[in-house]
């Protein structure tokens, strides 16, 4: 019988503002601004308060200066009766455009999806793999093929698929990253605020400016004239907990030997060290970039962050989400693997940046605070707050001594812990609101989503949980596909439960003209069950 690894609880602490988008935007008809608060309003509730007479809305939403807070007040509609949630607006931003919405749980709380954390970790592993001597020949071969490719339909988003297969595995079943499972990290609404961002652009004069977007866009030295980008973001120092595990069976058990995962076991076994090595290189490159354009605020920030890279590798830094950019998404490995002329040819082939500039990428999204540039986006710190299945601490924060001394190691300061820290301190996970059994089962499914685990989740739901299921469970952003239909339809869940879940599947599955007859039949069965 195969032995499964235990999930480990890990803590995420936000270092710089984090935004992971839901794909939706909030406009002036969604948000009531009052003082230092923004309230997102349920417009269905607003409409229903007029009892079918919607003439008051004639042309009102077309008004350039429409103020939802004033509209509600003028029509004597209490804000508390129509609000979805409120977030802080500490800089008192008077937004005039859309706000990017943060992804949220079925309960409406902001979260960092496990897929976003795993994606950032995958970028780190990719970076290590392409730098590995044993992979150099394959990397250069695939990149050379890309440069010389005559395939005009090859999109830049899919350009590295063959290289990805060589490094990680020929298909999802043989991808060794399937051995890492990362759960979502749920925060509270009080951890969220409105953020003002702008795009910094390197100029010809080795200086920088700010982007004014649009048809007649330009670069301006005055950030007040630049286009603001507004988003919901997690606050600095916000902290919460999630679950993570490395499935040792896939790497160690003889039954899984045919997967050939064992060759890359070391990368995941030493994940904190690998992530910190990547962060160290990434941060050094960002310091060089901002020094080149004399952007002192970011030079100082990254110099300070460099000193915060955990020396003991019991915790690690990770860069993710909106604003992490090309370098955060790809690992920025191309320049290390290609000669300068080949890199220029690759950029030209896929239209990467302006070819007159040797610097790529030359833009960065910067978060503003009190009207001034303050932070890059997307930095978090991860550490463990529990033991693994073999009772050995993994990724745990190193206990602090009563007094600490700093000793210089090269150009980085590291903490030397005194003798008073001989006994490990207990690190407690932040308090998480107690979940219902339904939400706990749903969280287990989200940790390892598959058609089979979805059917298991369905069979665990009771008729008494139907209302909660309808209101609080969302299948968005879980990679749901038509393959989930058959296991649901054939499982032993009550018909009422199947009907609700079938409707939720249809909300997220996009019907395709390329489906075969079997997939089309499954889709029709989903439609039939909800009638």
C-alpha positions as CSV (number, residue, x, y, z in Angstrom):
1,X,0.0,0.0,0.0
2,X,1.5,3.3,-1.0
3,X,2.3,5.8,1.7
4,X,1.1,9.4,1.2
5,X,2.9,12.4,2.6
6,X,1.1,14.6,5.2
7,X,0.1,18.1,4.3
8,X,2.1,20.8,6.1
9,X,0.8,24.1,7.2
10,X,2.7,27.1,5.9
11,X,2.4,30.8,6.7
12,X,2.4,33.5,4.0
13,X,3.4,37.0,5.0
14,X,2.9,39.9,2.5
15,X,6.1,42.0,2.0
16,X,4.8,44.2,-0.8
17,X,1.3,44.7,-2.1
18,X,-0.1,41.6,-3.8
19,X,-2.9,41.5,-6.4
20,X,-4.1,38.3,-8.0
21,X,-6.9,39.2,-10.3
22,X,-10.4,37.5,-10.6
23,X,-10.6,38.6,-14.2
24,X,-13.4,41.1,-13.3
25,X,-13.3,44.9,-13.0
26,X,-15.2,47.2,-10.7
27,X,-16.5,50.5,-12.2
28,X,-18.2,53.6,-10.9
29,X,-21.6,51.8,-10.8
30,X,-20.2,49.2,-8.5
31,X,-18.5,51.2,-5.9
32,X,-19.7,53.8,-3.3
33,X,-16.8,56.0,-2.1
34,X,-17.2,57.5,1.3
35,X,-14.3,58.9,3.3
36,X,-11.4,56.5,3.5
37,X,-13.6,53.5,2.6
38,X,-14.8,52.0,-0.6
39,X,-18.0,49.9,-0.5
40,X,-18.7,47.4,-3.3
41,X,-22.5,47.5,-3.9
42,X,-24.9,44.7,-4.9
43,X,-26.7,46.5,-7.7
44,X,-29.4,43.7,-7.9
45,X,-30.4,44.8,-4.4
46,X,-30.4,48.4,-5.4
47,X,-32.7,47.6,-8.4
48,X,-35.1,45.6,-6.3
49,X,-35.5,48.5,-3.9
50,X,-37.3,50.4,-6.7
51,X,-39.9,47.6,-7.0
52,X,-39.8,47.3,-10.7
53,X,-39.9,51.1,-11.5
54,X,-36.4,51.6,-13.0
55,X,-37.1,54.9,-14.7
56,X,-34.8,56.6,-12.2
57,X,-31.9,54.8,-13.9
58,X,-32.6,56.4,-17.3
59,X,-29.2,57.8,-18.4
60,X,-27.9,58.0,-14.9
61,X,-25.1,55.6,-15.5
62,X,-24.0,57.6,-18.5
63,X,-23.2,60.6,-16.3
64,X,-19.5,61.4,-16.4
65,X,-19.4,62.3,-12.7
66,X,-21.8,59.7,-11.5
67,X,-21.4,59.2,-7.7
68,X,-23.0,56.0,-6.4
69,X,-22.7,57.0,-2.8
70,X,-24.6,60.2,-3.5
71,X,-27.2,58.3,-5.6
72,X,-28.0,55.9,-2.8
73,X,-28.2,58.8,-0.3
74,X,-30.5,60.8,-2.6
75,X,-32.8,57.8,-3.0
76,X,-32.7,57.0,0.7
77,X,-31.2,53.6,0.3
78,X,-29.1,52.6,3.3
79,X,-25.6,51.6,2.2
80,X,-25.4,48.7,4.7
81,X,-28.5,47.1,3.1
82,X,-27.0,46.9,-0.4
83,X,-23.3,46.4,0.3
84,X,-21.3,43.3,-0.6
85,X,-18.1,44.4,1.3
86,X,-16.0,47.4,2.1
87,X,-12.2,47.9,1.7
88,X,-9.9,50.6,3.0
89,X,-8.9,53.6,0.9
90,X,-6.1,55.0,3.1
91,X,-4.7,57.3,0.4
92,X,-8.2,58.7,-0.2
93,X,-7.9,57.9,-3.9
94,X,-10.5,59.5,-6.1
95,X,-10.6,56.9,-8.8
96,X,-12.0,57.8,-12.2
97,X,-11.5,54.5,-13.9
98,X,-12.0,50.8,-13.3
99,X,-10.6,48.9,-10.4
100,X,-9.1,45.4,-10.9
101,X,-10.9,43.0,-8.5
102,X,-8.9,40.6,-6.3
103,X,-9.7,36.9,-6.6
104,X,-11.8,35.7,-3.7
105,X,-13.0,32.5,-2.1
106,X,-16.6,31.3,-2.3
107,X,-17.1,33.0,1.1
108,X,-16.0,36.3,-0.4
109,X,-12.6,36.6,1.3
110,X,-9.5,37.6,-0.7
111,X,-7.0,34.8,-1.4
112,X,-3.8,33.9,-3.1
113,X,-4.6,30.7,-5.1
114,X,-2.4,27.7,-4.6
115,X,-2.0,27.7,-8.3
116,X,-0.4,31.2,-8.2
117,X,2.1,30.1,-5.5
118,X,2.8,26.9,-7.4
119,X,3.2,28.8,-10.6
120,X,5.8,31.1,-9.0
121,X,7.6,28.1,-7.6
122,X,7.6,26.5,-11.1
123,X,9.3,29.6,-12.4
124,X,12.0,29.2,-9.8
125,X,12.5,25.5,-10.7
126,X,12.5,26.4,-14.5
127,X,15.3,28.9,-13.8
128,X,17.4,26.2,-12.0
129,X,16.7,23.6,-14.7
130,X,17.8,25.8,-17.6
131,X,21.0,26.8,-15.8
132,X,21.8,23.1,-15.1
133,X,24.8,21.9,-17.1
134,X,23.0,18.7,-18.0
135,X,20.2,20.6,-19.7
136,X,22.3,23.2,-21.6
137,X,22.3,21.3,-24.9
138,X,18.5,20.8,-24.9
139,X,17.8,24.4,-24.0
140,X,20.0,25.9,-26.7
141,X,18.6,23.5,-29.3
142,X,15.0,24.4,-28.5
143,X,15.8,28.1,-28.4
144,X,17.6,27.9,-31.8
145,X,14.7,26.1,-33.3
146,X,12.4,28.9,-32.1
147,X,14.6,31.6,-33.6
148,X,14.7,29.8,-36.9
149,X,11.0,28.7,-36.9
150,X,9.0,29.6,-40.0
151,X,5.7,28.8,-38.3
152,X,3.8,32.1,-38.5
153,X,1.0,30.8,-36.3
154,X,3.3,30.1,-33.3
155,X,2.2,32.3,-30.5
156,X,4.6,33.6,-27.9
157,X,2.5,32.2,-25.1
158,X,3.1,28.6,-26.4
159,X,6.6,29.1,-27.8
160,X,8.4,27.3,-25.0
161,X,6.0,24.3,-24.8
162,X,8.6,21.8,-26.3
163,X,11.3,23.1,-23.9
164,X,8.8,22.8,-21.0
165,X,8.2,19.2,-22.0
166,X,11.9,18.4,-22.1
167,X,12.5,19.9,-18.7
168,X,9.4,19.0,-16.7
169,X,7.9,16.0,-18.5
170,X,6.2,15.0,-21.8
171,X,2.6,15.6,-20.5
172,X,0.8,16.6,-17.2
173,X,0.9,13.0,-16.0
174,X,4.7,12.9,-16.4
175,X,5.4,16.4,-15.1
176,X,7.3,16.1,-11.9
177,X,5.7,19.3,-10.5
178,X,2.5,17.2,-10.0
179,X,4.4,16.0,-6.9
180,X,4.0,19.4,-5.3
181,X,0.5,20.3,-4.0
182,X,-0.2,23.8,-2.8
183,X,-3.4,24.9,-1.2
184,X,-5.1,28.4,-1.4
185,X,-4.2,31.0,1.2
186,X,-7.3,32.8,2.5
187,X,-7.1,36.3,4.0
188,X,-9.8,38.6,5.4
189,X,-11.4,41.7,3.9
190,X,-9.5,43.8,6.5
191,X,-6.3,42.6,4.9
192,X,-7.2,44.4,1.6
193,X,-7.1,48.0,0.4
194,X,-7.3,50.0,-2.8
195,X,-3.9,50.4,-4.5
196,X,-2.7,53.0,-7.0
197,X,-0.1,51.8,-9.4
198,X,1.8,53.3,-12.4
199,X,4.1,52.0,-15.0
200,X,7.7,53.1,-14.9
201,X,9.4,53.1,-18.3
202,X,13.2,53.3,-19.0
203,X,14.0,56.3,-21.3
204,X,16.7,56.8,-23.9
205,X,18.7,59.0,-21.5
206,X,19.2,56.2,-18.9
207,X,16.5,57.9,-16.8
208,X,12.9,56.9,-16.3
209,X,9.4,58.3,-16.8
210,X,5.8,57.2,-16.3
211,X,3.4,56.0,-18.9
212,X,0.5,58.0,-20.0
213,X,-1.5,55.3,-21.9
214,X,-3.9,55.6,-24.7
215,X,-3.9,56.2,-28.5
216,X,-1.7,59.3,-28.1
217,X,0.3,58.0,-25.1
218,X,3.6,59.3,-24.0
219,X,6.2,59.1,-21.2
220,X,6.2,61.8,-18.6
221,X,8.6,62.6,-15.8
222,X,5.5,63.7,-13.7
223,X,3.7,60.7,-12.2
224,X,0.6,62.9,-11.6
225,X,0.2,63.0,-15.4
226,X,0.6,59.2,-15.8
227,X,-2.2,56.8,-16.2
228,X,-3.2,55.3,-12.8
229,X,-3.9,51.6,-12.5
230,X,-6.1,50.8,-9.6
231,X,-6.5,47.4,-8.0
232,X,-7.6,45.6,-4.8
233,X,-4.5,44.4,-3.1
234,X,-3.4,42.7,0.1
235,X,-1.8,45.0,2.7
236,X,1.8,44.9,3.8
237,X,2.3,42.5,6.7
238,X,-1.0,40.7,6.1
239,X,-0.5,37.0,7.1
240,X,-2.4,33.8,6.8
241,X,-1.9,30.1,6.4
242,X,-2.4,27.4,3.8
243,X,-1.4,23.8,3.1
244,X,1.4,22.4,1.1
245,X,3.0,18.9,0.6
246,X,5.5,17.1,-1.5
247,X,4.0,13.7,-2.5
248,X,7.0,11.4,-1.7
249,X,5.4,8.4,-3.2
250,X,5.8,9.9,-6.7
251,X,9.5,10.3,-6.2
252,X,10.5,7.3,-4.0
253,X,8.1,4.4,-4.5
254,X,9.2,1.7,-7.0
255,X,5.6,1.7,-8.4
256,X,6.2,5.3,-9.6
257,X,9.7,4.6,-11.0
258,X,8.4,4.8,-14.6
259,X,7.6,8.5,-14.1
260,X,11.3,9.3,-13.7
261,X,10.6,12.0,-11.1
262,X,13.5,11.0,-8.8
263,X,16.1,12.8,-11.0
264,X,14.5,16.1,-9.9
265,X,13.6,15.2,-6.3
266,X,16.5,17.4,-5.0
267,X,14.9,20.6,-6.4
268,X,11.7,20.2,-4.4
269,X,13.4,18.7,-1.4
270,X,15.5,21.9,-1.1
271,X,12.7,24.3,-2.2
272,X,13.5,27.1,0.3
273,X,17.1,27.2,-0.7
274,X,16.2,27.1,-4.4
275,X,13.7,29.9,-4.1
276,X,16.1,32.1,-2.1
277,X,18.9,31.6,-4.7
278,X,16.5,32.7,-7.4
279,X,15.3,35.7,-5.3
280,X,18.9,36.7,-4.7
281,X,19.7,36.8,-8.4
282,X,16.4,38.5,-9.2
283,X,16.9,41.2,-6.6
284,X,20.5,41.9,-7.7
285,X,19.3,42.4,-11.3
286,X,16.5,44.7,-10.2
287,X,19.0,46.8,-8.2
288,X,21.2,47.1,-11.3
289,X,18.1,48.1,-13.4
290,X,17.0,50.8,-11.0
291,X,20.5,52.1,-10.5
292,X,20.8,52.4,-14.3
293,X,17.9,54.8,-14.4
294,X,18.6,56.5,-11.1
295,X,15.4,55.4,-9.4
296,X,16.6,55.7,-5.9
297,X,13.4,54.7,-4.1
298,X,13.5,51.2,-5.7
299,X,17.3,50.8,-5.3
300,X,16.8,51.4,-1.5
301,X,13.8,49.1,-1.3
302,X,15.6,46.2,-3.1
303,X,18.8,46.8,-1.2
304,X,16.8,46.4,2.1
305,X,15.0,43.3,0.7
306,X,18.3,41.7,-0.2
307,X,19.3,41.8,3.4
308,X,16.0,40.1,4.4
309,X,16.7,36.9,2.3
310,X,16.7,34.2,5.0
311,X,20.2,33.0,5.5
312,X,19.2,29.7,7.1
313,X,16.7,28.8,4.3
314,X,14.1,27.9,6.8
315,X,11.8,30.3,5.0
316,X,11.9,31.8,1.6
317,X,10.9,34.7,-0.6
318,X,8.6,34.4,-3.6
319,X,7.5,36.8,-6.3
320,X,4.0,36.4,-7.8
321,X,0.8,37.9,-9.1
322,X,-0.1,40.9,-11.1
323,X,2.9,43.2,-11.7
324,X,5.6,40.4,-11.4
325,X,6.2,41.0,-15.1
326,X,8.2,39.1,-17.7
327,X,11.0,38.4,-15.3
328,X,8.8,37.0,-12.6
329,X,6.7,34.9,-15.1
330,X,9.6,33.4,-17.1
331,X,12.6,33.4,-14.8
332,X,14.4,35.8,-17.3
333,X,16.6,32.9,-18.4
334,X,16.9,33.8,-22.1
335,X,19.8,36.3,-21.9
336,X,21.8,33.7,-19.9
337,X,21.3,31.0,-22.6
338,X,21.7,33.0,-25.8
339,X,24.3,35.2,-27.4
340,X,23.4,38.8,-27.7
341,X,22.6,38.6,-31.4
342,X,20.4,35.5,-30.9
343,X,18.5,37.1,-28.1
344,X,17.8,40.1,-30.4
345,X,16.6,37.7,-33.1
346,X,14.3,36.0,-30.6
347,X,12.9,39.3,-29.4
348,X,12.2,40.3,-33.0
349,X,10.6,36.9,-33.8
350,X,8.1,37.3,-31.0
351,X,7.9,41.1,-30.9
352,X,9.3,41.4,-27.3
353,X,9.7,45.0,-26.5
354,X,11.0,47.9,-28.5
355,X,14.0,46.6,-30.6
356,X,15.8,49.9,-30.5
357,X,16.6,49.3,-26.8
358,X,19.0,46.6,-25.6
359,X,17.2,46.5,-22.3
360,X,14.3,44.1,-22.0
361,X,12.0,44.4,-20.3
362,X,12.3,48.1,-19.6
363,X,9.0,48.7,-17.8
364,X,8.0,48.0,-14.2
365,X,4.7,48.4,-12.3
366,X,5.2,50.4,-9.2
367,X,2.8,50.8,-6.3
368,X,2.3,54.3,-5.0
369,X,1.7,55.4,-1.4
370,X,0.7,59.0,-0.5
371,X,1.2,60.0,-4.1
372,X,4.9,58.7,-4.2
373,X,6.4,55.6,-5.7
374,X,6.9,53.1,-2.8
375,X,7.0,49.4,-3.7
376,X,7.3,46.9,-6.5
377,X,4.4,44.4,-6.4
378,X,4.1,40.7,-5.5
379,X,6.7,39.8,-2.9
380,X,5.7,37.4,-0.1
381,X,7.6,35.3,2.5
382,X,6.7,31.7,3.2
383,X,7.6,29.6,6.2
384,X,6.3,26.4,7.8
385,X,4.3,26.4,11.0
386,X,4.0,22.6,11.4
387,X,6.0,19.5,11.2
388,X,6.1,17.0,8.3
389,X,4.9,13.4,8.5
390,X,8.3,12.2,9.8
391,X,8.1,14.8,12.6
392,X,11.0,16.8,11.4
393,X,10.4,20.6,11.1
394,X,10.3,21.7,7.5
395,X,10.7,25.3,6.3
396,X,10.3,26.5,9.9
397,X,11.2,29.9,11.0
398,X,14.5,29.9,12.9
399,X,13.8,30.8,16.5
400,X,15.0,34.2,17.5
401,X,17.4,34.8,20.4
402,X,16.8,37.6,23.0
403,X,19.7,39.4,21.5
404,X,21.0,39.1,18.0
405,X,24.3,40.1,16.4
406,X,24.9,40.8,12.8
407,X,28.0,39.6,11.0
408,X,28.9,40.5,7.5
409,X,29.2,37.7,5.0
410,X,30.3,39.2,1.7
411,X,28.0,42.0,0.8
412,X,25.0,40.6,2.6
413,X,24.2,40.7,6.3
414,X,23.0,37.5,8.0
415,X,21.6,37.0,11.5
416,X,23.7,35.1,14.0
417,X,21.5,33.6,16.7
418,X,22.7,33.6,20.3
419,X,22.8,30.7,22.8
420,X,19.5,31.7,24.3
421,X,17.7,30.2,21.3
422,X,18.8,26.6,21.9
423,X,15.2,25.5,22.6
424,X,13.0,25.9,19.5
425,X,10.2,28.5,19.9
426,X,6.7,27.5,19.0
427,X,5.5,29.2,15.8
428,X,1.7,29.4,15.7
429,X,-0.4,29.7,12.6
430,X,-2.5,32.8,12.3
431,X,-6.1,32.3,13.4
432,X,-8.3,31.2,10.5
433,X,-12.1,31.4,10.7
434,X,-13.6,28.0,11.5
435,X,-14.9,26.4,8.4
436,X,-18.0,24.3,7.9
437,X,-17.6,20.6,7.0
438,X,-18.7,21.5,3.4
439,X,-16.0,24.2,3.1
440,X,-13.3,21.9,4.6
441,X,-14.2,19.2,2.0
442,X,-14.1,21.8,-0.7
443,X,-10.7,23.0,0.4
444,X,-9.5,19.3,0.2
445,X,-10.7,19.2,-3.4
446,X,-9.1,22.5,-4.3
447,X,-5.7,21.2,-3.0
448,X,-5.8,18.4,-5.6
449,X,-8.5,19.1,-8.2
450,X,-9.3,16.3,-10.6
451,X,-12.5,14.8,-12.0
452,X,-12.3,11.9,-9.5
453,X,-11.8,14.1,-6.5
454,X,-14.7,16.3,-7.6
455,X,-17.0,13.2,-7.6
456,X,-15.7,12.4,-4.1
457,X,-16.5,15.9,-3.0
458,X,-20.0,15.6,-4.5
459,X,-20.7,12.4,-2.6
460,X,-19.7,14.0,0.7
461,X,-22.3,16.7,0.4
462,X,-25.6,16.3,2.3
463,X,-29.0,17.7,1.3
464,X,-28.8,19.9,4.4
465,X,-25.8,21.6,2.9
466,X,-27.5,22.6,-0.4
467,X,-28.1,26.2,0.5
468,X,-24.5,26.7,1.5
469,X,-23.4,24.9,-1.6
470,X,-25.4,27.2,-3.9
471,X,-24.2,30.4,-2.1
472,X,-20.6,29.7,-1.2
473,X,-19.0,27.3,-3.6
474,X,-17.4,28.6,-6.8
475,X,-15.5,26.5,-9.4
476,X,-13.8,29.5,-11.0
477,X,-10.0,29.4,-11.6
478,X,-9.7,25.7,-10.8
479,X,-9.0,24.5,-14.3
480,X,-12.3,22.8,-14.6
481,X,-13.0,21.0,-18.0
482,X,-15.6,18.8,-19.6
483,X,-13.8,15.7,-18.2
484,X,-15.4,16.6,-14.8
485,X,-18.9,15.8,-16.2
486,X,-18.9,12.0,-16.4
487,X,-17.6,11.3,-12.9
488,X,-20.2,13.7,-11.4
489,X,-23.1,12.2,-13.4
490,X,-22.1,8.6,-12.4
491,X,-21.3,9.2,-8.7
492,X,-23.7,8.3,-5.9
493,X,-24.5,11.9,-4.8
494,X,-28.2,12.8,-4.5
495,X,-29.9,14.1,-7.7
496,X,-30.4,17.5,-6.0
497,X,-26.7,17.8,-5.4
498,X,-25.8,16.7,-8.9
499,X,-28.1,19.4,-10.3
500,X,-26.4,22.2,-8.4
501,X,-22.9,21.0,-9.2
502,X,-23.9,20.5,-12.9
503,X,-25.0,24.1,-13.0
504,X,-21.7,25.2,-11.5
505,X,-19.8,23.2,-14.0
506,X,-21.7,24.8,-16.9
507,X,-20.7,28.2,-15.5
508,X,-17.0,27.6,-16.0
509,X,-16.8,25.1,-18.9
510,X,-16.5,26.7,-22.3
511,X,-18.2,24.6,-25.0
512,X,-15.9,24.0,-28.0
513,X,-16.5,23.3,-31.7
514,X,-13.5,21.0,-31.6
515,X,-15.0,18.6,-29.1
516,X,-15.6,15.0,-30.1
517,X,-18.9,13.3,-29.8
518,X,-18.2,11.9,-26.3
519,X,-17.5,15.3,-24.9
520,X,-20.5,16.9,-26.6
521,X,-22.7,14.1,-25.2
522,X,-21.3,14.8,-21.7
523,X,-22.1,18.5,-22.1
524,X,-25.7,17.8,-23.2
525,X,-26.2,15.6,-20.1
526,X,-25.1,18.4,-17.9
527,X,-27.6,20.7,-19.6
528,X,-30.3,18.1,-19.3
529,X,-29.8,17.5,-15.6
530,X,-30.4,21.1,-14.6
531,X,-33.7,21.5,-16.6
